Amino acid sequence: MNRFLVVVGILCVLVGLGWRWFARIPFGRLPGDIHIVREGFSFHFPIVTCIVISIVVSALLWILRR
């Protein structure tokens, strides 16, 4: 558990340091994401982005467990 927390902390620091470059990745604006804009109302649901992130995280965890 201690090792896991240290790794998560290091990943958070790395993401924080590389945020400028991570912001250029089009996550949240992928084709298939739902975005509805009407007068006085805006709704954004990044369904495809969530699926892509889930697949990547699942693959990484599968690789790390082997």
Backbone hydrogen bonds, N-H to C=O, Kabsch-Sander energy under -0.5 kcal/mol:
donor,donor_aa,acceptor,acceptor_aa,energy
5,L,1,M,-2.2
6,V,2,N,-2.0
7,V,3,R,-2.4
8,V,4,F,-2.5
9,G,5,L,-2.3
10,I,6,V,-2.4
11,L,7,V,-2.5
12,C,8,V,-2.2
13,V,9,G,-2.0
14,L,10,I,-2.4
15,V,11,L,-2.6
16,G,12,C,-2.2
17,L,13,V,-2.3
18,G,14,L,-2.1
19,W,16,G,-0.8
21,W,18,G,-0.7
22,F,18,G,-2.4
23,A,19,W,-2.0
24,R,21,W,-0.8
25,I,22,F,-1.0
29,R,26,P,-2.0
33,D,30,L,-2.0
34,I,45,F,-2.4
35,H,33,D,-0.5
36,I,43,F,-3.1
38,R,41,F,-3.1
41,F,38,R,-2.4
43,F,36,I,-3.1
45,F,34,I,-3.2
47,I,45,F,-2.1
50,C,46,P,-2.3
51,I,47,I,-1.9
52,V,48,V,-2.6
53,I,49,T,-2.5
54,S,50,C,-2.2
55,I,51,I,-2.3
56,V,52,V,-2.3
57,V,53,I,-2.6
58,S,54,S,-2.4
59,A,55,I,-2.4
60,L,56,V,-2.4
61,L,57,V,-2.5
62,W,58,S,-2.3
63,I,59,A,-2.4
64,L,60,L,-2.6
65,R,61,L,-1.7
66,R,62,W,-0.8
66,R,63,I,-0.6
